[in-house]
Amino acid sequence: MKKKININLMLLATIAIVAMLISMTGMYYKLYQNQVLEDLKIEAELIKKSIDSNDEIKKKYTDVKEMRVTWINKDGTVLYDNEANEKLMENHKKRKEVREAFENKHGSSIRESNTLRVNTFYYATLLDDGTVLRVAREAGSIWNFFEKISLRLTAIVLEIFIISMLLSHLLTKRLVAPIKNLASNIDIYSEEPIYKELVPFVTTIRKQHENILEASKMRQDFTANVSHELKTPLTAISGYAELIENKIVTPEQSIQFAVEIRKNAQRLLSLINDIIRLSELDRTEEGYTNYEEVDLYDVAEEVVNSLEVSAQKRGVSVKLQGESTVIRGDRGMLGELVQNLGENACKYNNEGGKVWIKICTEKGTPTLYVKDNGIGIPKEHQQRIFERFYRVDKSRSKATGGTGLGLAIVKHIVAIHNATIELESESGKGTEIKVSF
């Protein structure tokens, strides 16, 4: 990261230096051009005031080498040139600076040589008699100008580059330091980032870190709980089997022990099935899309029919209310959702108790209600009943064959369907669970 930031900063510095050099060279050369033309203008005005005839120009400027002087007639013919034979020169009326002088009393132009090593600067002024006086001087082109200052520019560029490199290194170190510090102190919330732009990033990282730690703790707890839950029925099965094997029980006790072995084996199978199901739902929860049009009322009707026998054994009545409500979802999972909630409402109920399952649409939202008038859930337990293996009354859960995973499965199915679940309960009065799709 530091290396990449350093490279990017140096690249920016290089681009800035090059852009600055180009701009400065262009600006200074423009000033240089203006200065040369200004000097020619002054020279031309001085000549204009000091001569009256062709003879005077010849006398004063024939031997002048640093400046070219040309006198041009009204028709464009050259009357005099101190560097060439005027009789052999072509008509100058169409030359830019001459044309401008005839039109605007003065004109100027710059013409490059074929080699691009020198430029010729021209300035022309209109005399009182209608003729034009033109002065010219050769000066270095922009390349020549750049060549003259190249050594100095190179030294300046190197100085700026070295300073930029040092500043880049220091700035990168300062930028990265808070991130490195936070990486070492991710759990210390008093450590606030130096740059406010890092606050959302740090908040997200800390949240992810918390989630990872929480997930790790949940896995550890889950592993411990699984081990404990599996150990209990296996210990019972092993104990009963050992007594039968050693023939230290009566035939009547053998039958009773066989019944207990079957019950614990059945409990073991239920636990394993629920653990496998939870593992499947854990993998399914991210990006599940295998949905279809499902009538939630039909699903609930099937569940109520399947609960009828077990509910009658417990002396509990189950009633279905509502209307046809179609949602997009996984039919098997939705059946599992209603089944688990319905079974819990029957299991944790009283003799002669009632269970209501209702399917409806509230404010455009498909909703499932499962309500009972059973034993209810104390307030202090309500926040935790969807945790894996959490039981309010452990003795009753085991007596009714509960694994402690039913509501954890419900929570996963609700999440997969992007639904929400709400709980209202009071000890001794019953429980109502609402799922909004």
N, C-alpha and C positions, 0 to 999 in steps of 0.2 A: 504493500500500500504506500509506504513512504517513498519507495523508488518511483512508483507511478506518479505520485503527486509531484515529486521533484522534477521528473521528466516533463510533465505538463507545464509546470511553472517556468522551467527553462525554455520550453518551446514558446510560451507566451512572451517571455522576456526577449527572445530572439526576434520574434515577429515584430514586437514593439520597437526594438532597436533598428531593424531594417526599415520599418515604416517611417521612423523618425529621421533616419539618414536620408531616405529618398525625399521626404518632405523638406528637410532643411537644405539639401543640395539644390532642389528645385527653387526654393524660396530665395536662397542666396544668389543663385545664378540669375534669377529674375531681377533682383536688386542690382546685380552687376550689369545686366543689360540696360536697365534704366539709367544707371550712372554713366555708361558709355554714351548713350544717346543724349543725355543731358549735357555731357562735355562737348559733343559734336554740335549741339544746338548753340552753346555759348560761343564756340569757335566760329560757327557760321554767322552769328550776329555780329561778332567782332570784325570779320572779313567784310560783311555787308556795309558796315559803317566806315571802313577804312579804305575802300577802293571805289574808283569811279569809272575805270575803263579796263579793257582787256589787257592793255599794256601793263597796267599796275598789277594785275593778278599774276601775269607772267614774271614780272620783275620780283615780286615778293614770294611767290610760292613754287617757282620752278625747281628750286633745290630742296624743298621740304620733302622729306622721305617718310615721316611718321604719319602723315595725313594726306589723303588724296583730295584734290580740289578740282571740281568740274563746273564750267559755266555753260549753260544750255539756253539756246535761243527760244523764242516764242513757238516756233514750228517744231521744236524737238531736236534740231541739229546741234551738235556740240561745237561751241565756239572756242573752248579751251579745256585742256586736261593736263595736269602737271605730271602725269605718269604715262600718257599715251599720245599718239599722233591723232589729233581731233579729226583730221581729214579722212582717216581710215575708220573712224568709229561709226557705229550704226545710230539711227535715230533713237533718242531717249524719251520720246513723248509718252510711250506706253509703260515706262518703268513706274512701279508703284509709288515710290517717293516723289518722283517728278510730277506724276499725274495729280497726286494729292496737293502738291505745292501750287500747281496751276489752279486747282479748284478751291483750296482752303488756305492758301498763302504759306503753308508749310506741310511737310510730310516726312515720314520715316519708314524704314524697312530694314529687315535683317535677312541676308541671304547666305545659305550655307555653302561651303566649298564641297567639291566632289569627294574629298577625303574625310570630311566631317571633323577635321582637326582644327580648322579656324572658321570663324564667321566674319562676314563683312557687314559692318553697320553703316547705314546711309542716313543722312539728314539733308533735306532740301528746303530752301526758303525762297519765296518770290521777291524779286528786287523791284524797285520803284518803276523801272523801265519795262516791266513785263517779262524779263528774262528770269531764269532760275539759277541760283547758286547751290551747288550740292557739295557736301563734304563727306568723306568716308574714311573709315579706319578698320583695319583688321584686328580682331580680338579672338581669344581662344574660345572654342565651342564648349558646350557643357561637359563633353568628355575630357577635353583638355583641362578645363577648370577642375573637374573631379580628380583628374590625375595629379594635379598640383597639390591638392589637399588630401590625397589618399593616405599618405603616411600618417598625417595628423589624425585623420578619421579612424584609421586602423588602431591607433593607440587609444583613442577615446572609446572605440567599440570594445576593445579588450578590457579596459578599465570598467566599463559599464557591465560587461559580461561577467567579470570576476565578482563585482559587487552583487549582481543579480544572483549568481550562483550561491554566494554566502547567505544572502537574504532568503533565498529559496530554501536552503538547508535549515536555517533557523525557523522559518515560517512553517515548514513541514513538520519539524520537530514539535513546534508549539501546537500545531493542529492535531497531531496524532497523540500527544501526551494525555489529553483528557480521556480519549478513547481507551488508551492503554491503562490509565488509572481506573476507569470504570470497569474494565475487564477484570482487574484485580480486586475490585471492591463492589461487585455487582449486587451483593446483598446489603450493602450499607446505604440506606435510603437518605441519610443526611448528606451524602456526596452528590451534590448537584452539578451538572455539566457547566463548564465555563461559557459555552456558546448556547444561546437560547434555541438555535436551530437544531441542536442535538437533543433537546428535551423530548420531542415525539419519538425519535429513534431510541433513546434510552428507556423511555416508558414502555415501548413495544418490546425491547429486549428483556427488560426486567419482568414484564408480564409473561413472556415466553419462558423465561427462566423459572418463574414461579410455577407455570403450567407443567414444565418438564419435571420439576421437583415433586409437584403434586401427583403427577401421573406415576412417577417412580414410587412414591409412597403408596399410592393406590395399588400398584402392582405387588408391592411387598405385602401390603395388608391382605390383598386378594389371595396371594400365594399362602400366607399364613392361615387365612380363614378356610381356604380350600383344604389345606392339610388337616386342620382341626375338624372340619365338617366331615371329611372322608374317614378320618381316624375313628370317630365316634361309632358309626355303624359297623365298620370293619372290626373294631375291638369287641363289640357286642356279638357279632357273628362268630368271631374266633373263639370267644369265651364260651358261648353256648355249644359250639361244635366240639370244643375240647371236653366239656362235661359229658356230652353224649358219647364221644370217642372212648373216654375212660370208664364208661358204664357205671357212673356214680349217680345216675338219676333213675327214677322210676319210669315205667312206660308212659304214665300219664304226664310226667314232667317232660319226657322226650317230645311228646306231641306239642306241649306248650312251648318248649324251646324251639321246635321246628317252626311254629307260628311266628315266634320272635325273629328267628333267622330270616324267614320270608319277608317280614315287615322291614327289617333293616336292609335286606338286599334290595327291596323295592325302593326304599329311601335312597340307597346308594345309587341306583339307576336313575332316579329322579334328579339327584344332585349332578350326576355326570351329564345327563341330557341338558339340564339348565346351564351348566358350565360351557358345554359345547355350543349351545344356542347363543350365549352371551359372546363367546369368541367370534361366532359368525356375524353377529350384529355389530361388534367392534370393527370388523373388516368392511362391513356393508355401509356403515354410517357416512363415509366420505363419498359424496357424488353419486348416490344411488338414484337411478333413473328408470328402473323397470316398473313403471306405473301403468295402470289401466283404469278405466271407468268402473268404479265399485259403488254399489248401493249399500251404504252403511247400515241401513235398516235391515236389509236381507242378511247381512253378516251377523248383526245382533240377534236376529230371529233364530239363526242356526245355533248360536251360542246358548241362548235361553233354552232351546230344546235339549242341548247336550247337558245342561246343568240340572235339568229337572229331577233326575234320579238322585244325584248326590244332595241336592237341596232338600228333597223330601226326607232323606235319611236324617238330616239335621233339623227337620221340622221348620224349614224356612221356605217361604213362597217367593218366587221370582216373577216379576211383571214387566212386560215390555210396553213402552209407550212411544208415541211420536209418529213420524211419517217418513216416506221414502226420501232419502237424501243422498245424492250422488256426489262422490268426490274422486279425485285421482289419487290412487295409492296402490299398495301391494295387498291383495285380498288376504293372502295367508297371514301376513303380519298384522293386519287389522283384526282378523279373527283372533289371533293370539293376544292382542291388546285387550279386546273385550272379554275374552275368556279369563285372562289373569285377573282383571278387575272384578269380574263377576264371581269368580271362585273365592277371592279374598273377601268380598262382601258376604258370601255365604258362610265361609269358614269362621270369620270373626264376628259372628252374630249370636243371638240368643235363641233358645227354643221358642218357636212361634214368631220369629222375626220376619222381616220383609226386606226384599231387595227390589229396587226400581232401576230399570235401564231405559234411558230415554234418548231418542235420536231426533234432533230438530235443527232448525236454522235460526240463528239469532243475529240480527243485523247483517244479514248476508253471509254469516260465517257458519259452516257446518259444525255442529257441536254434539258431543257425546257426554251424557251424564250417567254415572253409576252411583246410586245412593242406597244406604241401608240404615236401619235403626238399631244397629248392633252395639258392640262394646265401646266403639269410638277409639280415638287415639289421643293420649295426653299431649298438651301443648309442647312440652319439652322434647317430645320425640318427633314432632311433625316435620321438622326440617331434615331429618335423617332417614326417613323410612324408604327413600329411593336408593339408598346406598346398598351395595352388595353385602349380603349376609346380615344386614341389620334387622333385628327383631325387637318389637316392643315388649312382647311377653314370650320369652324363649320356650318356656315349658308348654304353653298353649300352641306355639308354632309347630313344635315337634310332635305334639299330640295330634294335630290336624294334618300332619304330613307336609308341612311347608318347608321349602328349602332356603328361604331368605333371599331368593333371587328373582322372584316373580315381578316385584315392582321395579327392580333394576332393568329387567327385560322391557317392561312397559316404558320406562324412561327412554331407552334406546329407540324403540319403535316410534315414539312421539317425536324424537329428534330427527329420525330418518324422514319423517313426513312433514318436517318443518312446522310442527304443531306446538301448542303450549298446553301445559297441564297445571291445574289448580286444585288445591286440597282445602276442604273445610271439614273440621271434625271437632267433636266434644266428647269427653269421656262419659260413657253411660248413655249417650243420646244418638250416636251413630256418626257415619262418615259420608261425605259427598265428594266425588272426584269429577272434575270437568275437564274434558279435552277439546280444545278448539282447533279446527283444521284451517 
